[in-house]
Amino acid sequence: MEKLVLVLAHLFGRKYIPAATVNSKRKFYQSKVFLEDLPEDFAAALHEYNCKIEENFGQFLQIVSTMADMKQEYQLPVSELDFSSTEQLESQLASHLMRCSEGRTAVSPFVCLSGNSELDLLNAGTVNSVILRTIGITAANLPTLHSKTYDNQGRIMPLNAYVLDFFKHGSLAAMAQDNSLHEGDAYYLLRDFALVLKAISVSLCELCDDEDDNVVQAFAQLSQEYWAKLEKV
């Protein structure tokens, strides 16, 4: 059950801890505080999912690029100088630079000057830098889930293990103290997670005709156990 809770905590209990806390000398008494990494098989499945989503999202951006206002795309954001003219430019350098956007329809004509192409749309990390700004879509619309998150200094920000810690020892007070959460906030976070478990369990029961299915029974049992621990608080 703990492995299942670990996976679900990565999906539905994502609360980050400042990177500086990792190297602190603070002692934790009952909780582990830092959530462990996903099991290898789940991590591999998540990586495959992210790759497919990024590829599909890049193709989607190429399709919706036809709706972009290209007149605005060829204007500088502040000065609004227009570079959409197809007339022969006197400067050979300017003429060469303007040809960099040829064959590129879904990427900003200005970022084409740096050699960017539609391939950069397939990477979530570069989407915001190269996308046509009049489309109104950003990387925030990309439904991916990355197992590791970094702060502005490039340090890994670990996930708070409050969901799994409470499941292990069942003490709200100890979990709130070790995991640096206000006890009232911690209760509502746990309650939200328990409601997610219940919703998943009920949905699986309705979708699956076999009541003895292992997955259905596992979520039903986990939901009951989690609620039982939470009701004792």
N, C-alpha and C positions, 0 to 999 in steps of 0.2 A: 504493500500500500504506500509506503514511504516514497518509492520510486515514482508512482503515479502522482503523488502530491508534489514531488519535485518538478515533474514536467508541467503540471497544471499551474504551479507557482510561477514558472517562467512565462506562461501564457497569460494568466489572469491576475497575478499578484506582483506586478512589476513596480517596485518602489526602490529607487536608487539611493545608495549611500555615498557620501562624498569620498573621493579617491584618497584624500588625506587620512581618512579613518583607518585605512588598511594597515598602515605602518604604525599606528598608535599603540601605546603600551597598556591600553585599557583592558581590564579583565572582564570576561563574560562568565557568568556563573551557571546558567542553565541553558542558554540559547547558543546556537552556533553563529548566529547573526548574518554571516556572509553566505549567500545561497550558492550551492555547488553548481558546477557546469552541468549542462544537459548530458544525459547518457549519450554515448557515441552514436548509437543507431538513430536516436531522435535528432541529434545535432546534424547528422548526415542528411536526414530527411528534410530538416529545416533549410539547410544550405541548398539542396536541390530545388525546394519550393521557391526560395528567394531568387535563384538564377532564372527560373521559368517566369516568375512574375516580372522581373526586370526586363527580360527579353520581350514579353508581351506588352509591357508598358511602353517600351521604346517603339514598338510597331504601332501602338495606339497613338503616340505622339506624332509619328510620321503621317498618320491618317488625318488627325485633327489639325495638322499644320496648314491644311488647305483653307481653314477658316480664319487664319491669321490676317491681320491688317498689315500687308506688306509695305504700304506707304509709311506707316509709323515705324515699322521695323528698320527702314533705311534712314530714319531720322535719329540724330543724337539725342539722348534723353533730356539734357538740360538746354543746350543751344538750339535744338530742333533743326540743325543743319541737315539738308536733304542730300543723300548720296544715291538716290534711285535713278538718276539720269543715265541713260544708255549712250549718250553722246561720247565721242572720242575725247579722252582726256589728254591735255597737253603733256602732263608729266608721265613719263614711262613707268616710273615707280608706282604712281597712283593707278595707272591703267593695269599694271600687273597685280596690284593688291585687290582691285575690284573683281578681277577674274577668279579670285580664290573662292568666291561663293558659287561658282558655276557647278551645277550638278548636286548642289545641296539645297534642299527645299524645307527641311524641318529644323534647321539650325540657324541661329542668328547670323546675319551677314557680317556682323562685326567680329564675332568670335571665329568666324571662318578665316580671318586674317592670321590667326594663331595655328592654323592647320587642323582645327576641329572639324569633325564630320558627324554624320548620323550615327556612327558607331558609338559616339560618346553618349548618346541617348540611352544606350543599353546598360549604363552604369549609374546607379542611384547617386553616387557621390559627385557626378559631374552634370547631372540633369539641370540643376538650377543655373549653372554657369553658361550653358549653351542653348537653352531652350528659347524659342520665340516668345518674347515677353507679352505679346498681345493675345496669346492663347488663354492666359489666365489659369494655367496649371503649373504646379510646382512638385518637387519631390515629396512634399508632405502628403500628396494624394496617392503615393505609391504604397500599396498594402503589403509591405515586407516587415519581417520581424528579425532583428539582428540580436544574436545572443550576447554580444559584447557592445558596450557603449563607452565612449571616451569623452573626457572633459576637454576644456580648451587647451590644456597643457599636454594632451595626448595620453593621459593616465586612465587606466580602466576604472570605470565606476561600477563596483559590484552591486548586485541586487540584494535587497534586504530579505532575509530568510524568515520573516515573521510568520508566514503561512505554514511553513514546514516546522518551524520551532514550536509553534503552538500545538500542532498536531502531535508532536513527540512528547511534550511534557504537560500540556493542557493548562498551564498557568498563565493567565492574562497579565497578572502583575509582574511576574518574572520576565515574560516576553517583552512587555512594554519598557521595563527598566533596561534590559540588555540591548534591545533593538532600537533604543532611543526614540520611542514613540509615546505620545500622550496616551494614557490608558483609555480615555474616551474615544480618541481617534482610532486606537488599535482595535477596540471592540467593533466599531463600525466597519473597519477594513476587513476584519475576520467575518463579520456578518455578510458583507458583500460577497466574499469568496464562497461562503456557505450557500448563499442564494444561487451563485453560479453553478455550484455542484448539483444543487437540487434541480435547477433548470435543465442541465445536461442529462441528469438521471431520468427525469420525466420525459424528455424528448426521445431518449433512446428507447424507453419502454413503449412509447407510441409508435416509433418507427420500426422496431424489431418485433416480428411475430413470435419469435422464440423467447419465452420468458426466462429460460434457463441459459441463455447466451452468457458466456463468461464476461464479456464487456459490460452488458447490461447489469449483471449481478455485481460486478466490481464497483461500478459507479453508484449503484443503489446502496451497497454496503458502506462505501466511503462517505456518501452523503449522510447516512444515518450516524456514523461514528463522529463525523465533524460536528454535526448539530448537537449530538449528545455531549461532546466536550464543551461546546459553546454555551449550552444551557446550564452547565454547572458553574459558570462564572458568576 
